[in-house]
Amino acid sequence: MIRFLFVALILVSNSIFSILEIEILKGSDNLSKIAFVPFGVDDGIEESYGRQISRNIEKNMLLFGEFENLPKSEMLSYPSSGNDFYYRDWKVLGVDYSVIGKVNSVNSLGNLNISYSLFNINRRIKLLEGEIVGSEDNIEGISKIISNRIYEEITGLKGIFDTKLAYVINSDADTYQMCISDIDGKNEQILFSSKAPIMSPDWSPDRKKMAYVSFENGLAEIFIQDLQSGERNSIQALGMTNSAPVWSPDGKSLALVVSFSGNPDIFLYSINSKRLIRLTNHYGIDTEPSWSPDSKKIIFTSDRSGSPQLYEINTQSKRKKRLTRDGNYNARGRYFPDGKSIFFVHGNNGNFQIATKKLSSRYIETLTSTSLDESPTISPNGNIIIYATKDGSNGYLGGITLDGKSRFSLPVKNGSVREPAWSPLLN
């Protein structure tokens, strides 16, 4: 069954009142301090270009509460090149890093030429020097590229400022909306709206498609939607209900749950051939599959031992292994990008919290302190987890860095938000 949706109606940008906005709840007292110096401009170029670029970079770098900034009013100088930069000006202010730059030119097509540098004040060295050319109409995108490079130089991790987040909003009007936005909450779009529940969004590896579950026809169906055209295709998996789709790392298959006669099992579905391959066949409930980064294994939730626990299955041999034993509830498992650890929902004594576990260890580490957490998703650099939680009857998104230095929330202005899914990095 193929349904065509008009892009003008579905891809509505910034027209709804549920936009996400990150609010830092807790930051460490020992964060690295960065001076984001307003970028200079060459003669004849509008000063607003430089101010806007440096302001965007500063906002990006402070987004998740991992760094603190030096107020502009405390700066002793405003260098725009290495010739004007003096380490002593920043050392006395307790600064760890300084970011400077300059808009060198604007051509007749509106393309900006921008140079930028990152300095380590304590080591007295220039860590990064770069140049980028981009349209004056895409200053936000240019700023994200520079921010990603600065973030990676400081942390050793890939920058994630050009990633996106998918989520489901249940509005006060009892309407469900499948939405995506930039990771900072900007450029929000509605992909699909329904009076029936929508759940389990998952990005294709190339970020061009979204798989999700919709109950619009009365039963759980899996749809794949093209994000550019809006075209939707339902998967005919022949089961009574089909749910929990997740893309394989190569984008050629989905792992999903098919329920025959009320018994859910894990299947593989080929995108090209439409063929189904059964992975599990048990009288218990097998659900919530997720691929390992190398595509060789799948983690899933099963109650075959009497309570929901996490298991791992080899996609070729179909050999299974139980991964969790502590607690009476462990579910919605996902691999870290390195494949060496997993994160999941850990339940004990009525509390449900986000936890992690190294695959080589039995020890479970609980990350969150709230009690109704679900649906964790991890940043593609493996450093930040966003999850759904509740404050009374209102659902909102929470977030935490893996080092525990920062906690934040992503509430919506109207309704409840749930089912977050972090996009892959752009190639």
N, C-alpha and C positions, 0 to 999 in steps of 0.2 A: 504494500500500500504506500503510495507516494502522495504527500501533501505539499502543496506549494503555498508559501506565505509571502506576502508582498513585503519587500525590504522596508518600504516607507512606513509600513505599519508596525513592523516587528523591531527593527533596529532603531529604536527611539533613543536619542542621546540627550542625557541630562534634562529630561522632561518630567521625571518623576521625583517625588519628594522623599525618597528612601535612601539617598546617597550616603555611602559609608564615609566616615571620617575617623582616622586613627587618633585615639586619645591615650597619651602615656599615663599609666597608673603608677608605676614604680620604676625608678631608675637607680642604678648604682651610684654610690657616693664617690666612686673612683673611676670615672669615665675619662677617656682621652679627650682633651680640649682642642678644638680646631678653630683657627681664625679664618673665616671666609671673607677675604678682602674684596670689596667691590671692584669688579673688573674695570680696567681703564678702557678708553677708546681713543683711536687715532683722530687727528684733526678732521673736522667736518662730519664726524659720525655722531649720531644721537647718543647722549650719555645713558639714556634709558636702556639701550641694548646691554651695556655692561652690567648695570645694576640688576636687570632682570635675570641675566644668566647666573650671576653669583648668588642671587637670592634663591633661584630654583635649585642650585647645587646644595646650598645650605639646607633648604627644606628637605631635600631628598636624604641627605646624610643624617639628619636628625629624626627622620621619619619613624624609626622603630626604637628610639631611645638608646641607641648604642654609643652615641657621642654627645658631648656638650659643646656649645659654641661660645666664642668670645664676643660680647656685645660690640657693635661698631663704635659706640661712644668711648670705649676703653682703648681703642687702637691708637698707637703712637704715630703710625704712618700708613700710607695707602699705596704700597708699591704695585706696579703692574708688570714688572720684568725683573729678572735676576740682578740687573745692574743697580736697581734701587732697593734691593732686599738686604736687610741687616738682621742677622740672627738675634742680636742683643735686644732689639726692639720687642721681640716676641718672648724671649727667655724670661725677661723681668716680669712678664704678664702671666707666666705659668702655662704658656701655650705648648702643646705637644706637636701640632702640625699647623702649617699655614698653606692656604690655597690662594694663588693669585692668578691673574690672567688679563688678557687684553683683546678687544675687537680691533683687528688690524686694518680691515677694509670691508667695504660693501660694494659689490659690483652692480652693473646695470640690471642684472636679473634678480637682485635682492638676495644674493648669496653672501653670507658673512664668513670671513676668515678669522678664526679665533685661536689664540695660543693660550696655554695654561700650564701651571707648574704646581707641584706639591713638594713642600719642604718638611723634613723631620728636624725639629728645632733642637732636640736633645742630642742628636747625633751630628747636627750641623751639616746635613747633606741634602741635596735635591734628589728626591725619590722618583719623581715623574716629571716629564716634560713632553707636551704633546701639542698638536695642531689639528684643528678640525674645520671643515667647510660645510655649511648647511644653510638652508633657506631661513630668511627672517620670519617666515610664517611657521617655522618649526623650532622655535627657540626652546620649547619644552622638551622636544625630543633630543635636541643637541645637548641640553643640560643633563638629561638622563644618561646619555653616552659618556659624558665627562664624569658624572657622578659614579657610574659603574667602574670606570677605570681608577678613580681615586679610591673607592671602597676596596677594590681588589688589591691595590698596592698597599693599603694600610692593614687589611685583615688577612690577605691571602686567599679570600673567598671570592667567587664570582659575584659581581653586582647584580641586583635583582630589581632595579628601579624601573625597568621597562617591562616587567612581568605584569600579569593580570590576575584577577580573582573572579571566579564564578561563584554564585550563591543563589539561594532561593529565598524570596521574601513573601511572607504571608501578611497581607495588608489587613487593616481594620475592616475593609469591605469584604473580607473572606475571599480574596482573590490571590492566587499563587502566581508569582512572576519569576521566571528564570532570567537572571541578570548576569552581566559581566561588567567589570570596570577596571581601570588601571589600579595598581596596587595601592595607590594613594587615595583611591575613591573617585578620581576624576573620570570623565568620559564614560559615565554609566550608560548602559544600553539594556533594553529589555529584549531578550531573545524570543520569549514565548510566555503567554499569559493564559491562565485557565482557572475555572472554578473548582477543578479537581486538583488533588495534591500533585506536586512535582518533586522529584528527589534524585539523589545520586548523580550529580553532574560530573563528567570526567573529560578532560581535554585530550584531543589527539596530539601526538608528539610534535606535529608541525603547527599546532595552534590554529588550524583552519576549520576544525570540526569539533562538535560537542556531542557526547553521548549522555543520555539521561533517561530517567524513568518518568512516565506520565500515566495518570489514572483517568485521563479524559474520556476513555471509552468504557469505564467501569472496572477494568482489570489492569494490573501493572503491565505496561508495555515499554519496551526500550525503543527510543528514537535516536537517530543520528541526524544532527542538523549542521548544514554548511553555514558557517558564520558570515560569509560574504553575501551569498544569495538568499539565505533564509530557508532554503529547501530542506524539508524533513522527510526522512525515511524510517518507517517502523521495521523492526527486525521480526521476521516470522519464524520464531524458534519452536513453534508447535506445542509449547507447554501451556498449562492453565494460566500461569503468571511468569513473567520474565523480569529480572531485576538486577541491580548492582553491577552495571557494565563498567569495565576498566580496560583502557587501551593497552596493548602490548607496546614495549619500547620502540619497536620498528613500525608501528602503526598498521600492521597487516592483520591483526586479530583483536578480538575482544574476549576477555574472560567475563563470564556472566553467570547468573543463576537462573536455571529453568526448573519449574515445579511441575512434575508429572504426578497426578493424583494426590496433590497436596504434599509431595515429598521434594523439597528443594535440593538440588545438587549443582556442582560446579561444571560448567561446560566451556569449551573454546569455540569461538565463532569466527570463521574466516571472512574477512571483509570482501574479498574478490569472489570466492567460490560459493559463499553463503552456507558453507558446510558446518555442521555442528559435530564436535568431538567431546564425548563425555569423559570427565576426569574423575569424578567421585560417584559412588553408587552405594549409599548407606541409608539405613532407615532413619538416622538422625537428620537434623537440619544442618546443611552445609551452605554457607552464604558468605558474603562480603569478601570476594577474592581480590587480590592485588599482586601484580607482577614484581619479580625481582628485577634489578637493573639489567641483568644479563639475559633476561627472558627464559632462564632455565627452570625457574621455580615460581610457585604461586603460594602466597600465604592466604589462609581463609579461616573463617570462624565456624566452629562446629560444636554441637552439644552432645556429640556421640559419647563423651565420657560422663554425662550427667549434668554438666553445666557448660555454658559457653566458654570455650578455650580456643587458642590459636594453634593452627596446624600448618605445616608446610608440605607441599606436594611437588615432586619432580614432574615437569610437564611431559617428559619422554618415558621414563620408567613407571610413572604413577606411584612411586614409593612415597609414603607419607611419614611425617615425623611430628610429634607433639612439641610445641615450643613453649607453652606456659603451663605452670602448675600452681603458682601462688595466687590466692584469691579465688573467689567463687564466680568471677566474671572477668573475662578478658576477650575483647572483641574489636572489630574494625582495625585490624592490623595493617600497617604499611611499612615498607622498607625505607630506610634512609638511602640517599643517593649513592652511598658507597657500598650498599648491600651487606654491611657488617652488623647493622643494628636494626631494630624495628621500633615503631611507636604505635600506640594503641590506646583504647579505653580500658582502664583497669577499675573493676568494681569490687568493693569490700565493705561490708556492714552498711549497705545502703548508699554509699558514696561512689560516684563515678567520676574518675579523674584521668587526665592524660598522663601516660607513663611511657618509659623507654626501657629497652632491654637489649644488651649485646647478645648476638646469637651464640657466642662462645661462652656465655655465662647464664646462670639461672637467676641472677639478681635483677629485680625490677626496681627502677627508680621513678618515683612519682614526681611530676613536674608542676602540676597545678594544685591550687588549694580550694578551688570551688568544688561543688559536689554533684553537679548535673551536666558534666562535660560530655561531648560526643563529636563525631565526625572530624577528627583531626586531619589536617593537610600540612605538608611541609614545603618550605621554600626550596626551589631547585638547587640552591647552594648548600642545603642541609643545615641551616643555621637558625631558622625561625619556624615555629609551629603556630598555625592559626586553627582554632577549633570553635565549635558552637557550644554555647552554654546559656543559662537562664538566670534572670533576676526576677523572681516571682513568676508571673505568666509571660513576661517579655523575653523573647529570645534575642541574643546578641552574639557577636563574635568576639572571642578573646584571643590574645596572642602572647607568646613568650619566646625569648631568645634561649637557645640551648644552654648558654652559660649562666642563665638565671639573672643576668644584670638588668634586664628590662622586661616589664609586663605592660601590655596595652589592651585596649578594647576597641572594637569597631561597631558601635551601635548604629542603628538606622533611625531616621527622624520620624518614621511612621511605620508601625507594624513590627513584626519580628523577622529576624534573619537567621538562616540555618544552612546546613549542607555546603560549607565552603570547599572550594577546589582551586588550588594554586596552579597557575599555568606553568608549562615548561619555559626554559630560556629560549629566546630567539636564536636561531643559528647565525 
